């Protein structure tokens, strides 16, 4: 706590000295973070194959389990979706710098909603069909496709063969967030609103604002809405991504205290991992869990901004392929996992094979489909 108090005490003097507008610059680090977050989905989903806990949804499961992969997946789960929604909000700031509101909505419709619908029709039924096949169900795909569109009594996981958005829930949320957020973002684009925000930062200090956002996010996370897919919580992160792009002092403060965020994140992780049973209070455990998510998010934003500066061909390729990679990775991960778990190898070998083959096959699929105009349109793939 003393570190946070010191951070707040230094807020005004630090932020006033370093008020640099980044509105007209391209945030290369955010491109890298988005790419790495998407690639990280493969190690994450591959780890779920070896976790037997009933609440962990994965469409194929090995008979073998791994406590290490359980902890690894739990650590990724803590910051991964917050990072994606934050980066999406930050990207919205730059998108609206060069687009009118109507153009932005059209782009969201073409690049998010249509691919999400196409994925629900062409990708998710295949995944849930493999899930049933892994359980020994012999239903043919045509009948399964019909059954997939049963919404009544569906648990939305797809494990029962009925409707599920699976990983595409992120795209559906993102489209709705774009619609809801646009009036606020349009208002914040005005010079008067921008200056008002800067005056608040001058008087309050960036660390105080960041701390307030963390408190509000913890409160929003306590709302019992859609479990770990709480839309209020994720919209706040989406909005925060936009807000932090409005003034460079946010990123500068995150950079300055990145080590503090790292230390706090490690401390929270150790407490939750080794001393959870000793906490004895669910509210305290809940607060520590959500503080842990924020500390890792801020740590990644800080060290990512410091380190991820290369604007090269690799970034250009990965950036253009990251969206279709997100769409198709779970299908390829499920297919690869279905066959690999049948092999007589250890967890470590199976896991490594699933990760490598999934990444390779997903990029291969991308290279094939990006050359087909109809598929390119349906899945929002850049030409």
Secondary structure per residue as TSV (DSSP state, phi and psi in degrees):
chain	resnum	aa	ss	phi	psi
A	1	X	-	360.0	-34.7
A	2	X	H	-60.5	-34.0
A	3	X	H	-63.8	-40.2
A	4	X	H	-69.4	-39.2
A	5	X	H	-62.0	-42.7
A	6	X	H	-63.5	-38.7
A	7	X	H	-61.5	-42.9
A	8	X	H	-70.1	-39.2
A	9	X	H	-62.1	-32.4
A	10	X	T	-88.4	1.5
A	11	X	H	-59.7	-53.2
A	12	X	H	-66.4	-46.2
A	13	X	H	-64.1	-36.9
A	14	X	H	-72.1	-46.0
A	15	X	H	-69.6	-33.8
A	16	X	H	-68.9	-31.1
A	17	X	H	-76.1	-20.9
A	18	X	T	-124.6	34.2
A	19	X	-	-83.2	91.6
A	20	X	-	-118.3	125.6
A	21	X	-	-77.4	131.6
A	22	X	-	-111.1	11.2
A	23	X	T	-58.9	-30.0
A	24	X	T	-101.9	10.4
A	25	X	S	-109.1	155.4
A	26	X	-	-94.3	127.4
A	27	X	-	-87.0	89.4
A	28	X	H	-62.5	-37.2
A	29	X	H	-62.7	-33.9
A	30	X	H	-68.3	-36.2
A	31	X	H	-61.5	-44.0
A	32	X	H	-64.8	-42.5
A	33	X	H	-63.6	-39.4
A	34	X	H	-64.2	-45.3
A	35	X	H	-61.4	-47.9
A	36	X	H	-66.5	-35.5
A	37	X	H	-64.9	-39.1
A	38	X	H	-68.1	-44.4
A	39	X	H	-62.9	-32.8
A	40	X	H	-66.6	-16.2
A	41	X	H	-61.3	-32.8
A	42	X	H	-68.4	-51.4
A	43	X	H	-58.4	-34.7
A	44	X	H	-66.9	-54.9
A	45	X	H	-66.8	-32.2
A	46	X	H	-65.2	-36.0
A	47	X	H	-65.3	-34.0
A	48	X	H	-63.0	-24.1
A	49	X	T	-62.0	-25.5
A	50	X	T	-109.0	22.5
A	51	X	-	-117.1	122.6
A	52	X	-	-93.9	-4.7
A	53	X	-	-59.9	132.8
A	54	X	T	-62.7	-27.2
A	55	X	T	-80.4	-9.2
A	56	X	S	-85.7	113.6
A	57	X	-	-90.7	119.3
A	58	X	-	-151.6	144.5
A	59	X	S	-84.6	-14.4
A	60	X	S	-134.1	144.7
A	61	X	-	-133.6	136.7
A	62	X	-	-81.5	155.5
A	63	X	S	-68.8	-27.7
A	64	X	S	-82.9	149.2
A	65	X	-	-126.8	165.5
A	66	X	-	-144.1	118.2
A	67	X	H	-69.0	-32.6
A	68	X	H	-63.9	-47.6
A	69	X	H	-65.4	-29.4
A	70	X	H	-62.4	-47.8
A	71	X	H	-67.2	-39.6
A	72	X	H	-62.4	-46.7
A	73	X	H	-65.1	-37.6
A	74	X	H	-64.5	-37.7
A	75	X	H	-66.1	-44.8
A	76	X	H	-62.8	-42.9
A	77	X	H	-57.9	-31.1
A	78	X	H	-61.1	-41.3
A	79	X	H	-114.7	-10.6
A	80	X	H	-66.0	-56.0
A	81	X	H	-67.7	-38.7
A	82	X	H	-55.3	-39.9
A	83	X	H	-64.2	-44.4
A	84	X	H	-63.0	-42.9
A	85	X	H	-70.7	-36.2
A	86	X	H	-62.2	-49.2
A	87	X	H	-62.5	-36.5
A	88	X	H	-64.2	-40.5
A	89	X	H	-65.4	-40.2
A	90	X	H	-63.7	-40.8
A	91	X	H	-64.5	-32.4
A	92	X	H	-62.9	-37.0
A	93	X	H	-58.4	-49.1
A	94	X	H	-70.7	-33.3
A	95	X	H	-64.2	-42.8
A	96	X	H	-77.2	-11.1
A	97	X	H	-68.3	-26.3
A	98	X	S	-121.2	8.9
A	99	X	S	-134.6	148.7
A	100	X	-	-78.7	166.2
A	101	X	H	-58.3	-42.1
A	102	X	H	-65.3	-38.4
A	103	X	H	-67.2	-37.0
A	104	X	H	-64.6	-44.3
A	105	X	H	-63.9	-41.2
A	106	X	H	-61.1	-42.8
A	107	X	H	-64.0	-42.2
A	108	X	H	-62.1	-38.3
A	109	X	I	-64.3	-46.8
A	110	X	I	-74.7	-37.3
A	111	X	I	-96.5	-15.0
A	112	X	I	-121.0	-54.8
A	113	X	I	-69.1	-48.0
A	114	X	H	-62.1	-46.8
A	115	X	H	-60.8	-35.3
A	116	X	H	-64.9	-42.8
A	117	X	H	-65.8	-43.0
A	118	X	H	-61.6	-38.7
A	119	X	H	-66.1	-37.8
A	120	X	H	-65.1	-30.0
A	121	X	H	-86.6	-43.5
A	122	X	H	-104.6	-20.1
A	123	X	T	-108.3	-53.5
A	124	X	H	-63.6	-41.5
A	125	X	H	-58.6	-33.4
A	126	X	H	-65.5	-40.7
A	127	X	H	-64.1	-47.6
A	128	X	H	-68.7	-29.0
A	129	X	H	-65.9	-42.6
A	130	X	H	-64.2	-36.7
A	131	X	H	-60.5	-41.7
A	132	X	H	-69.0	-39.4
A	133	X	H	-63.0	-36.3
A	134	X	H	-65.4	-25.2
A	135	X	T	-88.9	-1.7
A	136	X	T	92.9	10.4
A	137	X	-	-75.8	132.2
A	138	X	-	-104.2	17.1
A	139	X	-	-62.7	141.2
A	140	X	-	-75.7	159.7
A	141	X	H	-65.7	-36.3
A	142	X	H	-59.6	-45.6
A	143	X	H	-66.6	-38.7
A	144	X	H	-63.8	-40.4
A	145	X	H	-61.1	-38.7
A	146	X	H	-66.8	-44.8
A	147	X	H	-65.2	-29.6
A	148	X	H	-57.7	-32.7
A	149	X	T	-88.0	22.3
A	150	X	-	-89.6	115.7
A	151	X	-	-93.2	-21.7
A	152	X	T	-69.1	126.7
A	153	X	T	63.4	13.2
A	154	X	-	-74.3	137.1
A	155	X	-	-87.6	1.1
A	156	X	S	68.2	8.1
A	157	X	S	-90.6	-24.4
A	158	X	S	84.8	-6.4
A	159	X	T	-67.4	-22.8
A	160	X	T	-92.7	4.5
A	161	X	S	86.9	-6.2
A	162	X	S	-91.6	-177.8
A	163	X	-	-55.9	140.3
A	164	X	-	-155.6	138.3
A	165	X	-	-77.9	-12.9
A	166	X	G	49.7	-132.3
A	167	X	G	-75.4	-9.0
A	168	X	G	-77.6	-2.1
A	169	X	H	-58.3	-32.9
A	170	X	H	-59.8	-43.3
A	171	X	H	-67.9	-39.7
A	172	X	H	-64.7	-43.3
A	173	X	H	-60.9	-44.4
A	174	X	H	-62.8	-39.3
A	175	X	H	-65.1	-45.6
A	176	X	H	-65.1	-41.7
A	177	X	H	-61.1	-36.9
A	178	X	H	-63.4	-41.6
A	179	X	H	-67.2	-45.0
A	180	X	H	-68.3	-39.8
A	181	X	H	-77.7	-22.8
A	182	X	H	-55.2	-46.1
A	183	X	H	-58.9	-39.4
A	184	X	H	-68.7	-42.9
A	185	X	H	-66.8	-38.0
A	186	X	H	-63.7	-38.0
A	187	X	H	-67.4	-41.0
A	188	X	H	-69.9	-20.6
A	189	X	H	-69.5	-23.8
A	190	X	S	-68.1	144.8
A	191	X	H	-57.9	-39.7
A	192	X	H	-62.8	-42.7
A	193	X	H	-68.0	-40.1
A	194	X	H	-61.1	-45.5
A	195	X	H	-65.4	-35.3
A	196	X	H	-63.6	-43.0
A	197	X	H	-62.9	-42.5
A	198	X	H	-64.8	-35.7
A	199	X	H	-66.4	-38.5
A	200	X	H	-62.4	-41.7
A	201	X	H	-64.9	-41.8
A	202	X	H	-59.1	-42.7
A	203	X	H	-81.3	-31.5
A	204	X	H	-98.3	-44.6
A	205	X	-	99.5	138.7
A	206	X	H	-59.7	-45.9
A	207	X	H	-58.6	-36.2
A	208	X	H	-64.4	-42.1
A	209	X	H	-65.7	-44.1
A	210	X	H	-60.8	-43.9
A	211	X	H	-62.2	-40.0
A	212	X	H	-65.0	-39.6
A	213	X	H	-63.3	-40.9
A	214	X	H	-62.3	-43.3
A	215	X	H	-61.8	-46.7
A	216	X	H	-63.1	-38.8
A	217	X	H	-66.5	-37.4
A	218	X	H	-64.0	-41.3
A	219	X	H	-64.2	-41.6
A	220	X	H	-67.6	-33.2
A	221	X	H	-67.4	-21.2
A	222	X	T	-76.9	-12.4
A	223	X	S	-70.6	133.0
A	224	X	-	-86.1	75.1
A	225	X	S	-126.3	110.7
A	226	X	S	58.4	28.9
A	227	X	G	60.4	-125.8
A	228	X	G	-81.4	6.5
A	229	X	G	-111.2	40.1
A	230	X	-	-58.8	112.0
A	231	X	H	-68.8	-29.8
A	232	X	H	-66.5	-43.9
A	233	X	H	-62.3	-45.8
A	234	X	H	-74.4	-30.2
A	235	X	H	-66.1	-37.2
A	236	X	H	-61.0	-40.5
A	237	X	H	-67.3	-40.4
A	238	X	H	-60.1	-46.3
A	239	X	H	-66.2	-38.2
A	240	X	H	-62.2	-39.3
A	241	X	H	-58.1	-41.9
A	242	X	H	-66.8	-47.6
A	243	X	H	-59.0	-44.1
A	244	X	H	-67.5	-20.2
A	245	X	H	-79.9	-15.3
A	246	X	S	-72.2	-23.1
A	247	X	-	-145.8	125.7
A	248	X	H	-65.7	-15.7
A	249	X	H	-65.2	-26.1
A	250	X	H	-62.6	-50.4
A	251	X	H	-66.4	-36.9
A	252	X	H	-63.9	-39.0
A	253	X	H	-68.2	-40.7
A	254	X	H	-61.9	-42.1
A	255	X	H	-61.4	-43.7
A	256	X	H	-64.5	-36.7
A	257	X	T	-108.5	23.5
A	258	X	H	-60.2	-38.7
A	259	X	H	-65.5	-38.9
A	260	X	H	-63.1	-42.9
A	261	X	H	-63.7	-40.4
A	262	X	H	-62.6	-47.3
A	263	X	H	-62.1	-43.3
A	264	X	H	-67.1	-38.8
A	265	X	H	-63.0	-43.7
A	266	X	H	-63.1	-42.4
A	267	X	H	-62.4	-45.2
A	268	X	H	-63.5	-40.6
A	269	X	H	-63.0	-43.3
A	270	X	H	-63.6	-42.7
A	271	X	H	-61.9	-46.3
A	272	X	H	-69.5	-30.3
A	273	X	H	-80.6	-43.3
A	274	X	H	-109.3	-21.1
A	275	X	S	-124.7	19.8
A	276	X	H	-60.3	-41.7
A	277	X	H	-67.1	-19.0
A	278	X	H	-90.1	-11.1
A	279	X	H	-63.6	-47.4
A	280	X	-	75.3	1.0
A	281	X	-	-139.0	120.1
A	282	X	H	-63.9	-35.9
A	283	X	H	-64.7	-43.8
A	284	X	H	-63.2	-43.7
A	285	X	H	-62.8	-39.1
A	286	X	H	-63.5	-44.5
A	287	X	H	-64.1	-43.9
A	288	X	H	-63.0	-40.0
A	289	X	H	-61.0	-45.4
A	290	X	H	-75.8	-32.1
A	291	X	H	-63.9	-38.8
A	292	X	H	-59.0	-42.7
A	293	X	H	-61.2	-43.7
A	294	X	H	-69.4	-38.7
A	295	X	H	-63.7	-42.3
A	296	X	H	-69.1	-36.6
A	297	X	H	-62.4	-49.5
A	298	X	H	-65.7	-36.6
A	299	X	H	-61.4	-45.3
A	300	X	H	-64.9	-40.9
A	301	X	H	-64.3	-38.2
A	302	X	H	-69.8	-53.6
A	303	X	H	-72.6	-28.8
A	304	X	H	-64.6	-42.6
A	305	X	H	-65.9	-33.4
A	306	X	H	-73.3	-36.6
A	307	X	H	-104.0	-32.7
A	308	X	-	-92.0	83.1
A	309	X	-	-116.1	-10.0
A	310	X	-	-75.6	119.0
A	311	X	-	-106.1	87.6
A	312	X	S	-128.0	-173.5
A	313	X	H	-64.8	-35.5
A	314	X	H	-61.4	-45.6
A	315	X	H	-62.5	-41.4
A	316	X	H	-61.0	-43.0
A	317	X	H	-68.6	-48.3
A	318	X	H	-64.9	-35.5
A	319	X	H	-66.4	-42.1
A	320	X	H	-71.7	-25.9
A	321	X	H	-96.5	-9.1
A	322	X	H	-65.8	-36.2
A	323	X	H	-68.0	-53.8
A	324	X	H	-62.1	-30.3
A	325	X	H	-60.3	-44.6
A	326	X	H	-60.3	-44.3
A	327	X	H	-62.5	-42.8
A	328	X	H	-100.4	-12.7
A	329	X	H	-62.2	-38.4
A	330	X	H	-69.0	-35.8
A	331	X	H	-62.6	-48.5
A	332	X	H	-66.5	-36.7
A	333	X	H	-63.2	-38.7
A	334	X	H	-69.6	-43.0
A	335	X	H	-63.6	-49.4
A	336	X	H	-61.6	-45.5
A	337	X	H	-61.0	-37.9
A	338	X	H	-56.7	-40.8
A	339	X	H	-86.4	-37.3
A	340	X	H	-68.9	-36.8
A	341	X	T	-66.7	-13.7
A	342	X	T	-84.1	-7.6
A	343	X	S	-84.0	150.1
A	344	X	S	-85.6	57.2
A	345	X	-	-115.8	171.3
A	346	X	-	-75.7	167.8
A	347	X	H	-58.8	-44.8
A	348	X	H	-60.2	-43.5
A	349	X	H	-69.0	-44.8
A	350	X	H	-60.6	-46.3
A	351	X	H	-60.5	-45.8
A	352	X	H	-62.0	-41.6
A	353	X	H	-64.7	-42.4
A	354	X	H	-63.0	-45.0
A	355	X	H	-62.2	-50.6
A	356	X	H	-66.0	-44.8
A	357	X	H	-69.0	-34.1
A	358	X	H	-65.7	-47.3
A	359	X	H	-61.2	-46.7
A	360	X	H	-63.6	-46.0
A	361	X	H	-69.6	-33.0
A	362	X	H	-68.0	-42.2
A	363	X	H	-66.2	-35.0
A	364	X	H	-64.1	-44.8
A	365	X	H	-60.3	-41.6
A	366	X	H	-59.7	-44.5
A	367	X	H	-63.2	-30.7
A	368	X	H	-77.9	-49.2
A	369	X	H	-77.1	-22.7
A	370	X	T	-69.4	-11.4
A	371	X	T	-93.5	-0.3
A	372	X	-	-109.0	110.2
A	373	X	H	-54.4	-43.8
A	374	X	H	-63.1	-46.0
A	375	X	H	-66.9	-37.4
A	376	X	H	-59.8	-41.7
A	377	X	H	-68.4	-46.0
A	378	X	H	-60.7	-35.1
A	379	X	T	-108.9	17.7
A	380	X	T	62.5	32.7
A	381	X	-	-85.5	129.5
A	382	X	-	-67.1	146.1
A	383	X	-	-68.7	360.0
